[in-house]
Amino acid sequence: MTKKPIYNALLAAGYISLIVLGGNLVALIDIPTEDNLFAPMGMLALLVLSAATMAYLFFYQPVMLLIEGKKEEAAKLLLKTISAFAVITAIFLALALFVFPFV
């Protein structure tokens, strides 16, 4: 990924937004709800995909810096990325609680 923490955090937020939008679009489709094994398998696969995507976005560059022996730069990049993502998360929560509470 990039060495710019805001890009990494924005990409993570964008990925989450796409997953939520996709889930909402699927919920609008009138599909008969029959018990089968594919829904839980799909949800578990989505969980694994999401964990791998977030690990890549948050940890790839810091680990590469750590391998290069740049411990301080790696720690700063990781903390800045997490901080940027925390701000984006706070904005999402504020929008959900105060701007669009009943939508």
C-alpha positions as CSV (number, residue, x, y, z in Angstrom):
1,M,0.0,0.0,0.0
2,T,1.1,3.6,0.3
3,K,3.2,5.3,2.9
4,K,0.4,7.9,3.3
5,P,-1.7,7.0,6.3
6,I,-4.7,9.0,5.2
7,Y,-4.9,7.1,1.9
8,N,-4.8,3.8,3.7
9,A,-7.5,4.9,6.1
10,L,-9.7,6.2,3.3
11,L,-9.3,3.0,1.3
12,A,-10.3,1.0,4.4
13,A,-13.3,3.2,4.9
14,G,-14.2,2.9,1.2
15,Y,-14.0,-0.9,1.4
16,I,-16.3,-0.9,4.4
17,S,-18.7,1.4,2.6
18,L,-18.8,-0.8,-0.4
19,I,-19.5,-3.9,1.7
20,V,-22.4,-2.0,3.5
21,L,-23.8,-0.7,0.3
22,G,-23.7,-4.2,-1.3
23,G,-25.4,-5.6,1.8
24,N,-28.1,-3.0,1.6
25,L,-28.7,-3.6,-2.1
26,V,-28.9,-7.4,-1.5
27,A,-31.4,-6.8,1.3
28,L,-33.7,-4.9,-1.1
29,I,-34.0,-7.9,-3.4
30,D,-36.9,-10.1,-2.6
31,I,-35.1,-13.4,-2.3
32,P,-36.8,-16.5,-0.7
33,T,-35.1,-17.2,2.5
34,E,-34.4,-20.9,2.5
35,D,-32.0,-22.5,4.9
36,N,-28.9,-23.6,3.0
37,L,-25.1,-23.8,3.7
38,F,-24.1,-21.1,1.2
39,A,-25.2,-18.1,3.2
40,P,-23.0,-18.9,6.3
41,M,-20.2,-19.9,4.0
42,G,-20.4,-16.7,2.1
43,M,-20.5,-14.6,5.3
44,L,-17.4,-16.5,6.7
45,A,-15.6,-16.0,3.3
46,L,-16.5,-12.2,3.5
47,L,-15.1,-12.1,7.1
48,V,-11.8,-13.7,5.9
49,L,-11.6,-11.4,2.9
50,S,-12.2,-8.3,5.1
51,A,-9.6,-9.4,7.6
52,A,-7.1,-9.9,4.8
53,T,-7.9,-6.6,3.2
54,M,-7.6,-4.6,6.4
55,A,-4.4,-6.4,7.3
56,Y,-3.0,-5.4,3.9
57,L,-4.1,-1.8,4.2
58,F,-3.0,-1.3,7.8
59,F,0.1,-3.5,8.2
60,Y,1.8,-4.1,4.8
61,Q,3.9,-0.9,4.7
62,P,4.7,-0.9,8.4
63,V,6.0,-4.5,8.2
64,M,8.0,-3.7,5.1
65,L,9.6,-0.7,7.0
66,L,10.2,-2.9,9.9
67,I,12.0,-5.5,7.7
68,E,14.1,-2.6,6.3
69,G,15.1,-1.8,9.9
70,K,13.1,1.4,10.1
71,K,11.3,0.7,13.4
72,E,10.4,4.3,14.3
73,E,9.1,5.1,10.8
74,A,7.1,1.8,10.8
75,A,5.5,2.6,14.2
76,K,4.7,6.2,13.2
77,L,3.0,5.0,10.0
78,L,0.9,2.4,11.7
79,L,-0.2,4.8,14.5
80,K,-1.0,7.6,12.0
81,T,-3.0,5.2,9.9
82,I,-5.0,3.9,12.9
83,S,-5.5,7.5,14.1
84,A,-6.8,8.6,10.7
85,F,-9.1,5.6,10.6
86,A,-10.3,6.4,14.1
87,V,-11.2,10.0,12.9
88,I,-13.1,8.5,9.9
89,T,-14.9,6.1,12.2
90,A,-15.9,8.9,14.6
91,I,-17.3,10.8,11.6
92,F,-19.3,7.8,10.5
93,L,-20.7,7.3,14.0
94,A,-21.5,11.0,14.3
95,L,-23.4,10.9,11.0
96,A,-25.2,7.8,12.1
97,L,-26.2,9.2,15.5
98,F,-26.9,12.8,14.8
99,V,-27.4,13.5,11.1
100,F,-29.2,10.4,9.8
101,P,-30.6,8.8,13.0
102,F,-33.8,7.6,11.5
103,V,-32.9,6.8,7.9
